[in-house]
Amino acid sequence: MDKSDLLLSIDGKYYNVLEIESFSRMMDSPSFCYKFYWLDAIINLVTENSEETTFNDIINEMIASAWYSVIEFHIHLSGVIYKDKDNLEKAVNKLHALSDLKSNASKTEIKNAIKVFDPQIVKEKNDLTKNVPYKALSGFFINHDLGPLDGSVSRMVTEIIHFNQNTKLPYTLGNSSGLKREVYFDADWIQMIKDNAVAIKGWIQFEKLKWLQKNNPEVPGLVYKLAPLDERKRKLTHVRNLWEGIFTYTNVNDVFTGNPIALQEYDIDHFVPFSFVMNDELWNLMPMDSSLNSSKNNNLPSWEKFFKDFAHNQFVMYGFIHQKEDIHALFEKCFKDNLCSVWAIQELYRAGNCQEEFCNILSKNMRPVYDSAKRQGYSIWNF
């Protein structure tokens, strides 16, 4: 959904009361990503029946919303270049370091942790209030002779107060200082937002996604990285059946321990973490000792130490695919959910590869993915 779709989706009954066109400009030309999170937090609070709030509550909502993208998926909210300058990302990372909350912590857990560690992250929270609450409203000034908004908070506040005498803004501000400053939502805007919440949130997500993808160009599947993972949607059954078929013919050694994998004591896991690749492609999956899976978590195995053994197990699977009809049948069942990469179908799993050829093809295609994850901030597993 783009801006024109948003305008078309909002009912005409607001036409004579609210400046919908100005509202649609609230996310224009953001300098950093937190402008999207600011507006999204406001929509969340309004739909939860808030008529007034504070900077502090909005910032807390922003931190909870950004948590999954930053901690679980290692997304840099304003790009790798600005990762040390984005105050929302800094606040999330500092809270994670202080609280040791899990990457998939609930919204309630995150907000409770904010209360506990608020003094330690108050600087980052205050920095988030310096510009975005005011610049988010700049689209309402475009057709009025107010001059350019020069980034000065005091000037912006003055102009907003003056301008609000003639125009209904989505929110106005109180007189308290810092994070205690009040935010008052306009009654007509509250009604418009509630009536069109799904369309507005879809628009915000779309604009946020475009921004994040532009500034995280190496990250695959970014569209899936704006919310917590739903583990129920994982597609590993056919891969597990394939490996169990192979186990009936031969022992397979765990990539990390070197010990034979025991039935009922193994998991199917990703070499490059799922949270980065966001797919269950067969060429990135391996059976591994289930006791190690939680330790590996979202970390990268050392390429130098473990890729050779990983590739060897993949070649063992490849050999049985082309030698045994029952294994080939199990392999074919993986096509829908676990084998979508053209290079894997046309090159890796084609018949006739010797072990060296197979491992070279696998390395050539996996190493760039591995290196991208490493650059994005994924840690090496200390096995």
C-alpha positions, 0 to 999 in steps of 0.5 A, a space after each residue: 500500500 502506498 500513499 495514494 492507496 491510503 488516501 483512497 481507503 479513507 472514507 470521504 466523511 473526514 474530508 471537511 474536517 481533517 487534512 488527510 493529504 497532510 496526514 499522508 505526508 507524515 512519513 515523507 523524507 525521514 532522516 532516520 527510521 524512527 519516524 515510522 516507529 513514532 507514528 506506528 506507536 501512536 496508532 497502537 496507543 490510539 487503537 488501545 483507546 488512549 486519548 492522551 499520553 506522554 513522550 515516555 509512553 510513546 518511546 516505550 512503545 517504539 522500543 517494544 516494536 523495534 525489539 524483534 527486528 533489532 535483537 532477533 534479526 540484527 536489522 540496523 534501523 537506519 543502515 549499517 553506516 548509522 547503526 551507532 547513531 540511531 537512538 532507537 536501535 541504541 536504546 533497544 541494544 542497551 536494554 537487551 544488554 542490561 536485561 538479558 531478555 530473550 530475542 523473542 520476549 513478549 511486549 509485556 516483558 519488554 515494557 517491564 524491563 524498560 521500567 526496571 532499567 529506565 535510568 540507564 536508557 533515559 539518554 537514548 529515550 530523551 534523544 528520540 524526543 528532540 525532533 521526530 515528534 515535531 518533524 512528523 507534523 511538518 507535512 501539515 505546514 507544506 501549503 502554509 506560509 510558515 517558512 522552512 522547519 529548520 530542525 530547531 525544537 523550540 521553533 517547531 513547538 512555537 509554530 505548531 502551537 500557532 498553527 494549531 489555532 487554525 488546523 486540526 493536528 493529529 496531536 498537540 503537546 503539553 507544557 511539561 519537559 522532557 519525556 514527561 511532555 504530554 501528547 493530546 490526541 484530537 478526537 476527530 483524528 482518533 475516530 479516523 485512525 480507529 476507523 482506518 487502523 488496518 489501512 494505516 498500519 499497512 501503509 506504515 509497514 510498507 513505508 518502513 519496509 522500503 526504508 529498511 530494505 534500502 538501508 539493509 541491502 544484504 538482508 534477505 526476507 526482510 518483509 518477515 523480520 518486522 514481527 516475532 517468528 511464528 514457529 508453527 509455520 516452519 516446514 521441516 517435516 519432509 527434510 526430517 523424513 529425508 534424513 531419517 531415510 538416510 539413517 536407515 542406510 548409514 551412520 551420519 556424524 554430527 557436524 560439531 561433535 563428530 559423533 554418530 547422530 542418534 535417532 530421536 536425539 537430533 534436530 534439523 537446524 540451519 547452518 546459516 541461522 534461519 533468522 537471517 535467511 528466513 527460509 528452510 532450504 535443504 542445502 542450508 539444513 543439517 541434522 545435529 545433536 539436539 543438546 547443542 541446538 539451544 547453545 547454537 541458537 542464532 549464531 554462526 558456526 565457524 566456517 573454517 572449522 565446520 563447513 567441510 564436515 557440513 558439506 560432507 554430510 550434504 554430499 552423503 545425502 546427495 549420493 543417496 538421492 541418486 542411488 536409492 529410489 526411496 530416498 529420491 522419493 523423499 527428496 522430491 517431497 522437499 521441493 515445495 517447501 525446502 527447495 526453491 533456489 534455482 542454483 540448487 536445483 540446476 547445479 547442486 543436486 543435478 546428477 553426476 557431481 563428484 564430491 569436489 564439484 558438489 562442495 565447490 558449488 555449495 561453498 560458492 553459493 553459501 559463503 556470500 550468504 554466510 558473510 552477509 550474516 556476519 557483516 549484519 552482526 551475527 556472532 560466531 558460535 563459541 562451540 
